[in-house]
């Protein structure tokens, strides 16, 4: 049915992550595949991903409860597209990204924090009406509140704090990651 194209979606529960660290999940996932690993430089790893997949994405995702009696859930997701014959390579790349990313490169990490801050600021200024709707929804749903915390105005404020004084906050960020 998919003409030899595979689609993969892996979800990792985040129940054991303290709530105060949830706001870092999307920031953390943004840095995956954009930093060196123990096996590849950033550029080589990026080329491997492009060679063997049609895309590899990581993000925090809030799942809404089916009804009000069940709590909302937050998870870390990995999504990939690939040709069927590249399944093993896709899993190898996911494993390398998750377990072997080297967050110690402070110069690269600073570049990524500044890049993410700039993109998020632009997104918020261009889609302010959507941000306002999401912020309002956060008052009614834990999942929506987590979305706001990880990718809304709260995320922008976090990035603003980090980028304004990156040198003093860098080691703390690396420890959290």
VOLOPA-854412 format. One record per residue (C-alpha): residue in three letters; x, y, z. Coordinates in nm, 2 decimals. Each point is the difference from the previous one (the first is absolute). Example, Ala and Ser with C-alpha at 12.3 -4.5 7.8 and 13.67 -1.06 7.14 Angstrom:
2
residu = Ala, east = 1.23, north = -0.45, up = 0.78
residu = Ser, east = 0.14, north = 0.34, up = -0.07
***
This chain:
177
residu = Unk, east = 0.00, north = 0.00, up = 0.00
residu = Unk, east = 0.29, north = 0.24, up = 0.06
residu = Unk, east = 0.20, north = -0.08, up = -0.31
residu = Unk, east = 0.31, north = -0.11, up = 0.20
residu = Unk, east = 0.00, north = 0.30, up = 0.23
residu = Unk, east = 0.00, north = -0.07, up = 0.37
residu = Unk, east = -0.14, north = 0.23, up = 0.26
residu = Unk, east = 0.11, north = -0.02, up = 0.36
residu = Unk, east = -0.13, north = 0.17, up = 0.31
residu = Unk, east = 0.15, north = -0.09, up = 0.34
residu = Unk, east = -0.14, north = 0.15, up = 0.32
residu = Unk, east = 0.20, north = 0.01, up = 0.33
residu = Unk, east = -0.19, north = 0.06, up = 0.32
residu = Unk, east = 0.13, north = 0.29, up = 0.21
residu = Unk, east = -0.19, north = -0.08, up = 0.32
residu = Unk, east = 0.33, north = -0.03, up = 0.20
residu = Unk, east = 0.13, north = 0.34, up = -0.12
residu = Unk, east = -0.07, north = 0.27, up = 0.27
residu = Unk, east = -0.25, north = 0.26, up = -0.12
residu = Unk, east = 0.25, north = 0.28, up = 0.03
residu = Unk, east = 0.20, north = -0.16, up = -0.28
residu = Unk, east = -0.29, north = -0.03, up = -0.25
residu = Unk, east = 0.06, north = 0.34, up = -0.13
residu = Unk, east = 0.34, north = -0.11, up = -0.13
residu = Unk, east = -0.13, north = -0.30, up = -0.20
residu = Unk, east = -0.06, north = 0.18, up = -0.33
residu = Unk, east = 0.32, north = 0.20, up = 0.04
residu = Unk, east = 0.18, north = -0.33, up = 0.07
residu = Unk, east = -0.16, north = -0.17, up = -0.31
residu = Unk, east = 0.09, north = 0.31, up = -0.21
residu = Unk, east = 0.37, north = -0.07, up = 0.07
residu = Unk, east = -0.01, north = -0.37, up = -0.10
residu = Unk, east = 0.15, north = -0.06, up = -0.34
residu = Unk, east = 0.15, north = 0.35, up = 0.00
residu = Unk, east = 0.29, north = -0.08, up = 0.22
residu = Unk, east = 0.29, north = -0.24, up = -0.02
residu = Unk, east = -0.04, north = -0.36, up = 0.12
residu = Unk, east = 0.27, north = -0.23, up = 0.13
residu = Unk, east = 0.02, north = -0.16, up = -0.35
residu = Unk, east = -0.06, north = 0.30, up = -0.24
residu = Unk, east = 0.05, north = 0.37, up = -0.03
residu = Unk, east = -0.32, north = 0.20, up = -0.03
residu = Unk, east = 0.04, north = 0.03, up = -0.38
residu = Unk, east = 0.08, north = -0.37, up = -0.05
residu = Unk, east = -0.30, north = -0.10, up = 0.22
residu = Unk, east = -0.23, north = 0.23, up = -0.20
residu = Unk, east = 0.12, north = -0.15, up = -0.32
residu = Unk, east = -0.06, north = -0.36, up = 0.13
residu = Unk, east = -0.35, north = 0.10, up = 0.09
residu = Unk, east = -0.06, north = 0.14, up = -0.34
residu = Unk, east = 0.16, north = -0.30, up = -0.17
residu = Unk, east = -0.21, north = -0.27, up = 0.18
residu = Unk, east = -0.33, north = 0.18, up = 0.09
residu = Unk, east = -0.25, north = 0.24, up = -0.14
residu = Unk, east = 0.00, north = 0.18, up = 0.33
residu = Unk, east = 0.07, north = -0.07, up = 0.37
residu = Unk, east = -0.18, north = 0.22, up = 0.25
residu = Unk, east = -0.01, north = 0.02, up = 0.38
residu = Unk, east = -0.24, north = 0.20, up = 0.21
residu = Unk, east = -0.20, north = 0.02, up = 0.32
residu = Unk, east = -0.37, north = -0.08, up = -0.05
residu = Unk, east = -0.30, north = 0.05, up = 0.23
residu = Unk, east = -0.27, north = -0.26, up = -0.03
residu = Unk, east = -0.35, north = 0.11, up = 0.10
residu = Unk, east = -0.20, north = -0.23, up = 0.22
residu = Unk, east = -0.29, north = -0.18, up = -0.16
residu = Unk, east = -0.22, north = 0.12, up = 0.28
residu = Unk, east = 0.02, north = 0.21, up = 0.31
residu = Unk, east = 0.06, north = -0.30, up = 0.23
residu = Unk, east = 0.34, north = -0.09, up = -0.16
residu = Unk, east = 0.30, north = 0.23, up = 0.04
residu = Unk, east = 0.17, north = 0.16, up = -0.30
residu = Unk, east = 0.34, north = -0.14, up = -0.10
residu = Unk, east = 0.32, north = 0.15, up = -0.13
residu = Unk, east = 0.25, north = -0.21, up = -0.20
residu = Unk, east = 0.32, north = 0.04, up = -0.19
residu = Unk, east = -0.06, north = -0.12, up = -0.36
residu = Unk, east = 0.23, north = -0.10, up = -0.28
residu = Unk, east = -0.14, north = -0.01, up = -0.35
residu = Unk, east = 0.17, north = -0.13, up = -0.32
residu = Unk, east = -0.06, north = -0.06, up = -0.36
residu = Unk, east = 0.22, north = -0.24, up = -0.19
residu = Unk, east = 0.02, north = -0.26, up = -0.28
residu = Unk, east = -0.08, north = -0.34, up = 0.13
residu = Unk, east = 0.35, north = -0.13, up = -0.07
residu = Unk, east = 0.14, north = 0.28, up = 0.22
residu = Unk, east = -0.19, north = -0.11, up = 0.32
residu = Unk, east = 0.31, north = -0.12, up = 0.18
residu = Unk, east = 0.19, north = 0.31, up = -0.09
residu = Unk, east = -0.29, north = 0.22, up = 0.12
residu = Unk, east = 0.00, north = -0.18, up = 0.34
residu = Unk, east = 0.38, north = 0.03, up = 0.02
residu = Unk, east = -0.03, north = 0.38, up = -0.06
residu = Unk, east = -0.28, north = 0.04, up = 0.26
residu = Unk, east = 0.21, north = -0.20, up = 0.25
residu = Unk, east = 0.31, north = 0.22, up = -0.07
residu = Unk, east = -0.21, north = 0.32, up = 0.04
residu = Unk, east = -0.16, north = -0.10, up = 0.32
residu = Unk, east = 0.30, north = -0.16, up = 0.18
residu = Unk, east = 0.31, north = 0.15, up = -0.16
residu = Unk, east = -0.07, north = 0.37, up = -0.05
residu = Unk, east = 0.27, north = 0.21, up = 0.15
residu = Unk, east = -0.14, north = 0.31, up = 0.16
residu = Unk, east = 0.33, north = 0.11, up = 0.14
residu = Unk, east = 0.09, north = 0.22, up = -0.30
residu = Unk, east = -0.09, north = 0.34, up = 0.16
residu = Unk, east = 0.06, north = 0.20, up = -0.31
residu = Unk, east = -0.23, north = -0.21, up = -0.21
residu = Unk, east = -0.26, north = -0.01, up = 0.28
residu = Unk, east = 0.00, north = 0.38, up = 0.02
residu = Unk, east = -0.05, north = 0.02, up = -0.37
residu = Unk, east = -0.30, north = -0.23, up = 0.02
residu = Unk, east = -0.15, north = 0.19, up = 0.30
residu = Unk, east = 0.03, north = 0.33, up = -0.19
residu = Unk, east = -0.14, north = -0.16, up = -0.32
residu = Unk, east = -0.30, north = -0.16, up = 0.19
residu = Unk, east = -0.07, north = 0.33, up = 0.18
residu = Unk, east = 0.00, north = 0.20, up = -0.33
residu = Unk, east = -0.23, north = -0.26, up = -0.17
residu = Unk, east = -0.24, north = -0.02, up = 0.29
residu = Unk, east = -0.01, north = 0.38, up = 0.04
residu = Unk, east = -0.08, north = 0.03, up = -0.37
residu = Unk, east = -0.27, north = -0.27, up = 0.01
residu = Unk, east = -0.17, north = 0.17, up = 0.30
residu = Unk, east = 0.00, north = 0.34, up = -0.16
residu = Unk, east = -0.14, north = -0.14, up = -0.33
residu = Unk, east = -0.26, north = -0.22, up = 0.17
residu = Unk, east = -0.09, north = 0.19, up = 0.30
residu = Unk, east = -0.37, north = -0.09, up = -0.03
residu = Unk, east = 0.08, north = -0.37, up = 0.01
residu = Unk, east = 0.23, north = 0.05, up = 0.30
residu = Unk, east = -0.28, north = 0.19, up = 0.18
residu = Unk, east = -0.25, north = -0.29, up = -0.07
residu = Unk, east = 0.25, north = -0.26, up = 0.13
residu = Unk, east = 0.07, north = 0.20, up = 0.31
residu = Unk, east = -0.38, north = 0.02, up = 0.07
residu = Unk, east = -0.03, north = -0.37, up = -0.06
residu = Unk, east = 0.27, north = -0.06, up = 0.26
residu = Unk, east = -0.25, north = 0.11, up = 0.27
residu = Unk, east = -0.23, north = -0.29, up = -0.09
residu = Unk, east = 0.24, north = -0.29, up = -0.07
residu = Unk, east = 0.32, north = -0.12, up = 0.14
residu = Unk, east = 0.12, north = -0.11, up = -0.34
residu = Unk, east = -0.06, north = 0.35, up = -0.14
residu = Unk, east = 0.18, north = 0.15, up = 0.29
residu = Unk, east = 0.30, north = -0.23, up = -0.06
residu = Unk, east = -0.01, north = 0.10, up = -0.37
residu = Unk, east = 0.01, north = 0.37, up = 0.10
residu = Unk, east = 0.28, north = -0.07, up = 0.25
residu = Unk, east = 0.22, north = -0.18, up = -0.26
residu = Unk, east = -0.08, north = 0.20, up = -0.32
residu = Unk, east = -0.18, north = 0.32, up = 0.09
residu = Unk, east = 0.07, north = 0.32, up = 0.18
residu = Unk, east = 0.15, north = -0.18, up = 0.30
residu = Unk, east = 0.25, north = -0.18, up = -0.24
residu = Unk, east = 0.09, north = 0.34, up = -0.15
residu = Unk, east = 0.06, north = 0.14, up = 0.35
residu = Unk, east = 0.22, north = -0.30, up = 0.09
residu = Unk, east = 0.20, north = 0.05, up = -0.32
residu = Unk, east = 0.03, north = 0.37, up = 0.07
residu = Unk, east = 0.14, north = -0.08, up = 0.35
residu = Unk, east = 0.24, north = -0.26, up = -0.14
residu = Unk, east = 0.13, north = 0.21, up = -0.29
residu = Unk, east = 0.03, north = 0.32, up = 0.20
residu = Unk, east = 0.25, north = -0.16, up = 0.24
residu = Unk, east = 0.10, north = -0.32, up = -0.18
residu = Unk, east = 0.36, north = -0.03, up = 0.14
residu = Unk, east = -0.12, north = -0.02, up = 0.36
residu = Unk, east = -0.30, north = -0.23, up = -0.08
residu = Unk, east = 0.18, north = -0.23, up = -0.25
residu = Unk, east = 0.12, north = -0.26, up = 0.25
residu = Unk, east = -0.35, north = -0.02, up = 0.16
residu = Unk, east = -0.16, north = -0.05, up = -0.34
residu = Unk, east = 0.25, north = -0.28, up = -0.09
residu = Unk, east = -0.08, north = -0.17, up = 0.33
residu = Unk, east = -0.37, north = 0.01, up = -0.06
residu = Unk, east = 0.05, north = -0.14, up = -0.35
***
